[in-house]
Amino acid sequence: MDGATWNVLMPLIKIGKIPNFANIVNKGVFGNFKSTFPPSTGPAWLSMATGKNPGKTGVFDFLTKKGNEFEIKVLSSFDFRKNNTYWDILNIEGYKTYLLNHPLLYPFYKIDGIMVGGMGTPVNTGFVYPAKLEKKLNDISNGYVTSVDWNLPKYHDKEKFVKDLHIFIEKQFSVIKYLLKDDWNLLMHVSSASDFLQHMMWEDWIDEKSEYHQIFISVFEKLDKKIGEVFEYLKDTNIFIVSDHGFGLLKENFNLSKWLLDKGFLKINPKHKSINSLDSLINLIYNKIENTAFKKLLINEKFNLSFLTKKLNIGYPFPPEVNIFESKVIPGYSSAAYGALHIMDSVKDQKNFKKEIILELKKLEKTYGFKIDVYKREEIYSGEKTNQAPDILFKINDHQCNVQSSSLKGEIFSNNLPFKNKSGSHRSEGIFCAYGPDIKEGKEINVQIYDLAPTILHIFDVPIQNDVDGRVLTEIFKENSEFAKRKPRYTKLTHFHKRTEDEKIKEVIKDLKLKKKF
């Protein structure tokens, strides 16, 4: 349940608006689900799927630094495949998995099961693997929809936006209820409506006098009703409800690039004209995109900045007039309310320069009266890919402040956001719920996003990679449960690589037999 937070659910439980969630809390296990830092869509979903922190997956956001060069890295299904997700491991062990509306799993790849596209699936392309299911799912849902783009101008009309969210939820759950009848071992569905709603209408949630307060609540009432309908199909099944991050108010703006420029850390080319640099920057981004499938897609599209921003969810990581060769530090791309800084390789004394930057950032607390938390990358991440992360990361007022890096104009800090249709942003604390015949009742527990993957593998008695950062949540299971009694099993990564190679050999032999060449 994308972006779900107890800051919304608990008040609604108390006033009786979401009875199915109330039942889960009373008769299951619930608590906080700590996300990655940053609590951003890309790294969060990947860490949830693998049990590994971004220092091991190599996904921190959409900007990766290599020496004095930068590349836009489009997160896709390739990142999930190469990091060994729990569903791929279950497939290797002979279990069938259904993934419905999971973000960023495009392009689809062959699995023993089904993939239905979610956020990140391009419009006007197929939305399901295997493709033969598309007509059936379209018929069932009266036209399947993978996402609702809350940035569209038509959604300045909030009533129209909420109405379309209700339709979106109906379409999604009609497909879920159809596929629940299949023979599967694990089914995961991601409901994105909660995320879209809270980004755009958080101010209407916290203001009970807002004319849109009740229609905000109506979306959660709809989700609760649909969850209850799904539960009717799954009375003897263990169920998890989690969110990749939480949510909260977004009301301030810190212009990171302007601050870096004023401090002399960022240099610009005075002769550079932003308007003339658009084509060159677009071409630079295009040439740096690693994913060949997306390159092919771009060739067939009108290639311009608005397309890139909308289609690939990227924008300028920094103002185009910035001279990256003379700058000491470059702001990183940020898809959530946090700041990121890459120190250039040309800086000779990296260690002391990093200390200088951190000290200057901390001084901002006295200057502007906000709270800033600053981290070195090695304080947050661990793993062989940690050196690909920004050198310094920070948040202001617990992600309440937007960190802007795309402009050199305006105030350094203000209470005015640079956009009008967004009042909510991500927080670190998501939700965790477990419910079912093997789950304890009424127990509160606080866990990490890395804990879900090893716990799922343990339920299926499948060995867990020994490099995961999460743990098996044995304390959520009833004492007489098989899952509580059984000890988790761990194995080296090579175990899964060998199994995968064995499967490939079997497929080749099968293909040769069909062609009568074996």
N, C-alpha and C positions, 0 to 999 in steps of 0.2 A: 504494500500500500504506500505508494511513493509519497515521501514527505510527511507521512502521518506523525502526529505529535500528541503526547498526553495533555499538552496545554490546550488542545481543542477537545480531545476525546473525553477526558475526565469530567470537565464541566457539563458536557452533553450527556454523559452517563448519569450524573447527579440529578439532572432535570428530566430524566426518562426519555430522552430523544433517540437513543441508540441502544435498545434492549439487548440486541445480540452481542454487542461489545460488552455490555454489563454482565451478561452470562459468561463470556469468556474470562473476564476478570475474576468473577466469583468462583468459577468452576475449573479454572486453568491456572497457568503460570503467566505472569506478566511483569514488565519492568522496562527500564531504559535499554536502548540498543545503541551503544556508542559508535559513531561513524568514524570514517577516516578524517585526517586533516590534509587538505580542506574537505569539508563535508560536501563535496562536489559530485555530480552525477556519475562521471566517468570512473574515477578511482573507487568510489563507494560501491557501485554495482559489481565491479570486477573483484574487489576484495571480498565482497559477500559471497561471490561465486567460487572463490578459490581458497579462502581462509588465509590469504597472505596480504601483508602490507604493501603499499605502493613501491617501497624500496626493493621488493622482489618481483612485482608485476611490471614495473617500469612505466606505469601510467599515473601521472600526477595531475595532469590537465592536458590541454591541447598544444602546449608549446614546449618543445624540447630543445635544449641547448647543446650544441656540439662545437667546442672551441669558440671561435668568434662568429660562428654561423648559427642561425636559428632555422628550425624547420617546423612547419605546422604538421602535427601528427593527428590524423583523423582517427579517433577511436572507433573500432569496428569489431566484427566477429573474429577477426584474425587475432586480436589481443586476447580474447576469451579462449580461443582454441589453443594457443601456444602456452597458456598458463594453467592448463588442466583444471577445468571447472568440475564441480561435483557431478553435473549431469553427464559430462563426457566420461568421467571415471565410472559412473554407474552403467553407461552404455558398454564400456569395455568389459564390465563384469556381468553383462547379460540382462540388464534391466532396461525397460522401455521408459523414456522420459518425454513429457509434453511441456513445452515452454511457450506460454501465451503472453503476448504483448511485452516481452522482456526488452528493455531498452538496449540499443546499440548492438543488436545481434544481426546486423546486416553487413555484408551479403550472407544469406543463409548457407548453411553447409549440411552435408549429409549426416543425419543422426538416426538412431533407432528410436523413432518417435515422430513428434511434430514440432515445428517452430512456426508460431504466428507472430508477425512483425509488430514492433512497438515503436517508440520514439527512436528516430534515426533511420527508419525505413523510408526511402525516397517515395514521393508521391508518383502515381501512375506507373508503378512497377508491381511485380507480384508481391503479395504480402504473406505467403505461407509456403512452407516446405512440409510435405511434397506439394508441388504446384497443382496437382490434380484435385486437391481439396478446395481450391479457391472458389470455384463456382458454387459448391455446396455451402461454404461458409458465408459467401455473399448472399445466397438465397435465405439462409437462416436468419441473418442479421439485417436483411434488407439493405445491403451495402455496407460492408465492414469498414470501419475507420480505425486507423492505428494511432491517431493523435489529434489533439485540438490545439491549433496554433493561437494561443492567447495574445500574441503580439499583433494580430491582424487588426486594422482600423475598425472593422465592423464590430469588434468586441469592446469598443469604447462604450457600447450599450451593454451594461452588465447583465441586464435581464436576458438579452439575447445570448450572451456568453453562458450563463447558467442553464438556460434552456438547452443549448447545444451540449453542455456537459451531461445533462440528464439523458439525452439521446445517445451520446457516446457510451455512457454506462450501460444502457439497455442493450446496445449492440454488442458490447464486449461480453456481457454476462449471458446473452443468448447463445453465444458460441461456447462459452465455458460449460453451460448446462448440457449442451449437445455433446461435447467431447468427454464430459464426466462419465458418460455411459460406455466409453471405450475401455479396452483392456490395457491399462497403463500401470506402471509401478510408482512413478512420481509425476505429479502435475504441479507446475508453478505458473501462477498468473500474476502479472503486475498491473495494478489499477493506478493509472497516472492522473486521474481526474482530481484527486486530492492535491497533488503537486501544482497543477495548472491553476486550480482555484485559489490556493493560498498565496501563490506568487502575485496574482492580480488583485485579490480582494482581502488581504490580511487586515487592512485598516477597517474593513466592514465587519470583521469578526470581533476586533477589540473594542469597537464602538457600538455598544448595544442600541444606541439611538439611531444608528445608520439606517437609511431606508432599505439597504440591501442586506442587513444583518440576518434576517430570516431566510432569505434565499441562499445565503452562504450555508446556513445550517441544513437547508433542504438537500444539499449535495451529500452531506454525511448521513442524513437519514436514508437517502436512496442507497448509498453504499452499504449501510447497515442492513437494510432490507434484503439486498441482493446476497450479502454474506450469509444471512439466515437461510435463504433459499438454497444456497450451495451446501450448507451444513446438513440439510435434509437428505442430500445424496451421500453424505460422508459420515454417517453416524458411527461407524466402526473404524474410522481412520484418524490417525494422528495428524494434526493440522498446526502449521506455524503461520502467524501473521506478523510481518516485520516491515520496517521502513528503512530506506537507505540513509535517511537523515531526518532531522526534525525541522521545525519552522519557527520564525519569529519576525518581529517588525523590522523593516528597513526604512530608515528615515534620515540618514546623514550621508555626506559624501566627502571623501578625501581624495584630492587630485594628486596621485602619486607622481606622475610624470612632471607636473608643475613644480612639486616640491624638490624632486631630484634636479631639475633644471636650475632652480634658485640656489641650490646647494653646490652647484658646479659639478655634480656627478654625471649629469647627462649633457651631451653636447648636440647642437643642431647645426645643420648646414644653412646659413643665412640666405643663400641664393636659391634654396630649394623651395619650390612651390607645390603645396599639397595637391592642388587640383591636377597638376601635370604628372603626379607620381602614381596616380591610381592604377593605370594600366601596368606600370612596371612592378608595383607591389603585388597586384593580382597575379601577374605572370610568375613572380618570385614564389608566391604561395603555391601556385599550381605546380611549379617545378619541384617543390619540396614535398608535395604530398606523396607519401610512401605507398599508399594503397592503390594498386593498379586498377582494381574494379571501380574505385571512385574516379580515377583519371578517365576511364572509358565513359563513365556517366557524364563527366563534365564536358567531354568533347561533343556530346549530343545535346547540350543545354546552351542557352544563351549565357555566355561567360561574362559575368560582371560582378561587382562587389556585393550587390544586394543578393544575388543568387548564392554566392559563397557563404555569406553570413547566414542566410536562411537555411540553405541546404545542408551545410556542414557544421552549423552552429559555431562559426568562428567569426571574429572581427579583427580589426587592427590590434595586435598585441601592444603596440606603442605608436605614437604619432609618426606619420610617414616622413616628416622632416628631420627626425632624429638621425644623427650620424653614429651608427653603431660601432664604427671603427675608432672613433675618438672618445666615446663615452666609457666611463669606468664601470658603470652598472646599467642594466637594462631592466625595465619592469616586465614581469612575466604576464602571460595571458591568464586572466582570472574569470572563470565561469560562475563563481560564487562570491560572496562578500568577504574577500580576504585579499591580502597583498602578497606578491612574490617578486623576488629580486634575483637576477642572475649577475654575478660579478664577472666581468670580462677577463679573459686570459691574459690580456695585456697588463693587468695590474700585477706588479711584481710581488709585493708583500701581501698576499691574499689574506693571511691570518689576521694581521693588524688592521687591514682595511675593513674586513668583516666586523671587527670589534668597533671600528669607527662608525660604520653604518648603523649598527645596533644601538650604539650610544646616542646617535642623532635621532633615531626613531623614538627611543625612550624619552628624549627631551620634549617630544611633542605632547606628552601628557600634561606638562606644566603650561605649555604654550596654548593649548586648545582645551584643556580640561577633560579630555577623554581618557579611557583606559586602553592601553595597547599591550598586547601580548606578542612577544617576538621570539622566534625560534630559529636555530640553525637546523639545517636539513638533517644532520646526523642525530639531533635530539628527538626527531619525530620518526624517522625511517631507519630501517635496517635491511641489509641485503646488498647484493652485488650491483644493483641498478640505482642505489642511492645517489651516486654521483651525477645522475641525469636530472635530479630534482633541482629546483631553484635553490640557491645558496642560503637565502633567508626567506622566511615566511612569517606573516603576521596577521593578526585580526584586531579590529578596533571595536570596543564596546560589545564584545561577544558576537561579532558578525552583524551588529545592528547598523554598521557604517559601510556603505558601498565604497570600494576602492577602485578609483577610475584611473586608467593608464592610457587612454586613447586620445587625450587632449592636453594641450599646453596652455589652455585659456581658462579664465575664471579663478575663483578663490581656491586656496589650498584646502580649506575645510569649511563646510557650510551645512546648514540644515535643509538645503534644497537639493533634491535628487535630480540627476540629468535626464530623467525619463519620467513620464506621467502615469504609465499603466502598470506600475509594479510597486507594491507596498510591502511585500513579504520576501524573505530570503532564508536560506538554509541555516540550520543550527546543528550542533554535533549530536544531540540526543534524539534518536529516533525511538520507535516503539518495538517491543518484543512481546509476543504472545505465543503460548503453546497450549493446545487443547486436544483432548482425545482420551481414549481408553487407557493409555499407558502413562498419562500425564497427571502429576499431582494437582490438587485443587487448592485454590486460594493462596498460592505461594507467590511472593514478590521477589524478583531477582534482577540484578543489573548485569548486563553482559556486553560483549563487544561484537562488532560486525563480523570479525574474523571467526567467531565461534559457530556460525550457522553451518558452514560447509562441513567441518569435521563431525558435527553432531548428526547431520543427515547421513553421512557415510557410515557412521557408527550404527545408526538404526538399521541400515541394510547389511550390516556385518561385512563391510568392505574396508580394506586397509586404507589408512590415511597417510598421505605423504608426510614424511618426518620433518619437512621444512615449513610446515604451516605455522602461523602465529596464533591461531585460535586453539580452543580446547573443546573437548566433548563435554556438553552440559549434562553430565550424569545426574546432577541433583534435581533436574526437572522431572525425572521419571519416578513413578511409584516404586516402592521398595521391592515389591514382588514381581516387578516387570522384568522381562528378559533383558531389556536395554540397561537396566540398573545393575543387574547381576553380571552381565558380560563386560569384560575388560576391552577397552579400545585397542585396535591393532594398528600398528604403524609400519610403513615400508619405505624404501628408497624410491626416488622418482623413476629409476631405471625399470622398476617393476611394471609401471604403466607403459613406458616406452616399448618394452619387450612385448607386452600384450597387444599393443597397437600394431607393431610390426608383424606379429603372428596373424592378426586379423587381415592385414593387407596381403600377406602371402596366401591366405585362404581364399580371398576374393580373386586373386590372380589365377589360382588353380581352378576355381569355379568357372571363371570366364573362359579359360582354356578348354575346359571340359565341354562347355556349351558350344564352343567353336570346333569341337572334336580335334583339338590339337594336343590333347594330353591323355 
